[in-house]
Amino acid sequence: MTGAAAVGTAAILIAGAYAIVPMATGPDSMPAANVAAEGQLPAEAPAPEVVPAPEVVPPAPVVTPSAKPKPAPPKKPDKPATPDKTSAKQAAKQAAGKQIRIDLTGYSWHDNTPAGSAEVSNPIVHKSAGGQGTYTDPITVAVPKTKYKPGTKFYIPSVQRYVIIEDTGASSASSGTDTHLDMWVDGRDGSASAVEKCMNRITGTVPAEVNPPPGRTVMSGPIYSKGGCRIPAGSKAN
């Protein structure tokens, strides 16, 4: 019939026996639900298949080749020792001067020109006649006209003093000697006669060294000082 559901039958197994259950059929009817047996749970849906996650492989580390160590620069050879210029100069100074023979005399505060003074004609180290007889403070000497210039140094062993040309007016040298050195003896603190006697003790022909090095034996101080004649024992000139 048009619009009417058809009624049919179906056999359903219930508790081990089949039962006839009417079922409606037709265009307007819903299909009859299956009737599960008493006490039977509906079948579980199958579990979805678990697909394992793909294994994550970490990327291989990028190995940057290390820079090659730079070779050490070649060791420079040691420089040869530089000669000590100061020592060389000192060694040059230690070279002995020229050995000569001179006429040695003395002049003093009492017989200088003008008398009672210490004036000199060519001051070099001193403004007036003086000195201690050391290498750095030589005693003034006067010379005649000679080849030796003002400022020339000498060492006189007989009196153990360094001297320097700073004055003129000495008499000419005797035959057989190189020059005449008239040595300042000072003597302002002694009588003219006492100083004269001291000068006589140093007078004579004696050896001398021109342009001597430092380091020679020195009896420092003026020849006549502190009321006495200060010269080495046994230094009488020949």
C-alpha positions as CSV (number, residue, x, y, z in Angstrom):
1,M,0.0,0.0,0.0
2,T,1.1,3.5,-0.8
3,G,2.4,5.2,2.4
4,A,1.9,2.2,4.6
5,A,4.8,0.3,6.1
6,A,4.9,-3.4,5.2
7,V,5.1,-5.7,8.1
8,G,7.4,-8.6,7.9
9,T,8.9,-11.1,10.3
10,A,12.4,-11.9,11.3
11,A,13.8,-14.6,13.3
12,I,16.0,-13.5,16.2
13,L,18.0,-15.7,18.4
14,I,17.1,-15.0,22.0
15,A,18.5,-17.0,24.9
16,G,19.4,-19.8,22.6
17,A,16.0,-19.9,20.9
18,Y,14.7,-18.2,17.9
19,A,11.8,-15.8,18.3
20,I,9.7,-14.4,15.5
21,V,9.8,-10.6,15.7
22,P,7.6,-8.5,13.5
23,M,9.6,-5.9,11.5
24,A,8.2,-3.0,9.6
25,T,9.3,-2.5,6.1
26,G,8.5,0.1,3.6
27,P,9.6,3.4,2.4
28,D,8.6,5.4,5.5
29,S,9.9,2.9,8.0
30,M,13.3,2.8,9.7
31,P,15.2,-0.5,9.6
32,A,14.7,-2.6,12.7
33,A,17.6,-2.5,15.0
34,N,19.4,-5.6,15.7
35,V,18.5,-7.0,19.0
36,A,21.5,-8.3,20.9
37,A,21.2,-11.4,22.9
38,E,20.5,-10.8,26.6
39,G,23.5,-10.1,28.6
40,Q,25.7,-9.6,25.5
41,L,27.7,-6.2,25.3
42,P,27.9,-4.5,22.0
43,A,31.1,-5.3,20.1
44,E,33.9,-2.8,20.7
45,A,35.2,-0.9,17.8
46,P,38.6,-2.0,16.7
47,A,41.4,0.2,18.1
48,P,43.0,2.4,15.5
49,E,46.3,1.2,14.2
50,V,49.1,3.1,15.9
51,V,51.7,4.1,13.4
52,P,55.0,4.7,15.1
53,A,56.4,8.1,14.6
54,P,59.4,8.1,12.3
55,E,62.7,8.1,14.2
56,V,64.2,11.5,14.3
57,V,67.8,11.3,13.4
58,P,69.6,14.4,14.5
59,P,71.6,16.0,11.7
60,A,75.3,15.2,11.8
61,P,77.3,18.0,13.3
62,V,79.1,20.1,10.8
63,V,82.8,19.7,11.5
64,T,84.7,22.8,10.6
65,P,88.3,21.9,9.9
66,S,90.4,23.6,12.6
67,A,92.9,26.1,11.3
68,K,96.4,24.7,11.1
69,P,98.6,26.2,13.7
70,K,101.0,28.8,12.3
71,P,104.5,27.6,12.5
72,A,106.6,29.5,15.1
73,P,108.7,32.2,13.5
74,P,112.4,31.2,13.3
75,K,114.4,32.3,16.3
76,K,116.6,35.2,15.5
77,P,120.2,34.6,16.3
78,D,121.5,36.4,19.3
79,K,123.0,39.7,18.5
80,P,126.7,39.9,19.1
81,A,127.6,41.8,22.2
82,T,128.1,45.5,21.6
83,P,131.4,46.8,22.8
84,D,131.0,49.0,25.8
85,K,131.7,52.5,24.5
86,T,132.2,53.8,28.0
87,S,134.7,51.1,28.7
88,A,136.5,51.8,25.5
89,K,136.7,55.5,26.3
90,Q,137.9,54.7,29.8
91,A,140.5,52.3,28.4
92,A,141.7,55.0,26.0
93,K,142.0,57.4,29.0
94,Q,144.1,54.8,30.8
95,A,146.7,54.9,28.0
96,A,150.0,56.3,29.3
97,G,151.0,59.8,28.2
98,K,154.3,60.8,26.7
99,Q,157.2,60.7,29.0
100,I,159.5,63.8,29.0
101,R,162.0,65.6,31.1
102,I,161.3,69.1,32.3
103,D,162.9,71.9,34.3
104,L,160.7,72.3,37.4
105,T,160.6,75.4,39.6
106,G,158.0,77.1,41.8
107,Y,156.3,80.5,42.1
108,S,154.1,81.7,44.9
109,W,151.8,84.3,46.3
110,H,154.8,86.3,47.3
111,D,156.7,86.5,44.0
112,N,153.9,86.4,41.5
113,T,153.4,89.3,39.1
114,P,151.9,91.3,40.6
115,A,153.2,90.2,44.0
116,G,150.6,89.3,46.6
117,S,148.2,87.9,44.0
118,A,147.2,84.7,42.2
119,E,146.6,86.3,38.8
120,V,147.0,84.1,35.7
121,S,147.2,85.0,32.0
122,N,145.3,82.0,30.6
123,P,142.6,80.7,33.1
124,I,141.3,77.3,32.0
125,V,140.1,75.4,35.1
126,H,140.7,78.2,37.6
127,K,140.0,82.0,37.4
128,S,143.2,82.5,39.4
129,A,146.2,80.3,40.2
130,G,145.3,77.3,42.3
131,G,144.3,73.6,42.3
132,Q,144.6,70.5,44.5
133,G,146.9,68.5,42.2
134,T,144.2,65.8,41.3
135,Y,143.3,64.8,37.7
136,T,140.1,66.8,37.8
137,D,141.6,69.8,39.7
138,P,145.2,70.1,38.6
139,I,147.5,72.8,39.9
140,T,148.4,75.9,37.8
141,V,151.8,76.0,36.0
142,A,153.4,78.8,34.0
143,V,155.5,78.1,30.9
144,P,157.8,80.0,28.6
145,K,157.0,80.3,24.9
146,T,156.5,76.6,24.1
147,K,154.7,74.1,21.9
148,Y,152.4,73.1,24.7
149,K,149.2,75.1,24.7
150,P,147.1,76.4,27.6
151,G,145.0,73.6,29.1
152,T,147.7,70.9,28.5
153,K,148.0,68.6,31.5
154,F,151.1,67.0,33.0
155,Y,151.7,64.6,35.8
156,I,154.9,65.2,37.9
157,P,155.9,62.1,39.9
158,S,158.5,64.0,42.0
159,V,155.7,66.0,43.7
160,Q,152.8,63.5,43.0
161,R,150.6,66.2,41.4
162,Y,148.7,66.8,38.2
163,V,149.3,70.2,36.8
164,I,147.8,72.3,33.9
165,I,149.2,75.2,31.9
166,E,147.2,78.4,32.8
167,D,150.0,81.0,33.0
168,T,153.0,82.4,31.2
169,G,156.3,84.1,32.2
170,A,158.5,81.1,33.0
171,S,162.1,81.3,31.8
172,S,163.3,79.2,28.9
173,A,164.0,75.5,29.4
174,S,167.6,74.4,29.8
175,S,169.4,72.3,27.2
176,G,168.3,68.7,27.0
177,T,164.9,69.3,28.6
178,D,161.5,69.4,26.8
179,T,160.1,72.5,28.6
180,H,160.1,74.5,31.8
181,L,157.1,74.2,34.2
182,D,157.0,76.9,36.9
183,M,154.5,75.4,39.4
184,W,152.2,77.4,41.6
185,V,152.9,76.6,45.3
186,D,150.5,79.1,46.9
187,G,152.2,79.9,50.2
188,R,149.9,82.8,51.2
189,D,149.7,81.3,54.7
190,G,153.5,81.2,55.2
191,S,156.4,83.6,55.2
192,A,158.2,84.5,52.0
193,S,161.4,82.8,53.3
194,A,159.6,79.6,54.4
195,V,157.9,79.4,51.0
196,E,161.2,80.0,49.2
197,K,162.8,77.1,51.0
198,C,159.9,74.8,50.0
199,M,160.3,75.9,46.3
200,N,164.0,75.1,46.4
201,R,163.1,71.5,47.5
202,I,161.1,70.9,44.3
203,T,163.4,72.7,41.9
204,G,165.4,70.6,39.4
205,T,165.3,68.5,36.2
206,V,162.6,65.8,36.7
207,P,160.5,63.4,34.6
208,A,157.0,64.3,33.7
209,E,154.1,62.8,31.7
210,V,152.3,64.8,29.1
211,N,148.5,64.2,28.8
212,P,148.5,61.6,31.5
213,P,145.5,59.3,32.3
214,P,143.7,59.5,35.6
215,G,144.7,57.2,38.4
216,R,148.2,58.3,39.1
217,T,149.3,58.5,42.8
218,V,148.4,62.0,44.2
219,M,149.3,63.9,47.3
220,S,146.5,66.4,47.0
221,G,146.6,70.0,48.1
222,P,148.9,73.0,47.4
223,I,152.6,72.4,47.7
224,Y,152.9,74.9,50.6
225,S,149.8,74.8,52.8
226,K,149.0,74.6,56.5
227,G,152.3,76.2,57.4
228,G,154.4,73.5,55.7
229,C,156.0,72.1,52.6
230,R,153.9,69.2,51.4
231,I,155.9,67.0,49.1
232,P,156.7,63.2,49.2
233,A,159.5,62.2,51.3
234,G,162.8,61.9,49.4
235,S,161.4,63.8,46.4
236,K,164.3,66.2,46.1
237,A,164.7,66.9,42.4
238,N,168.0,65.8,40.6
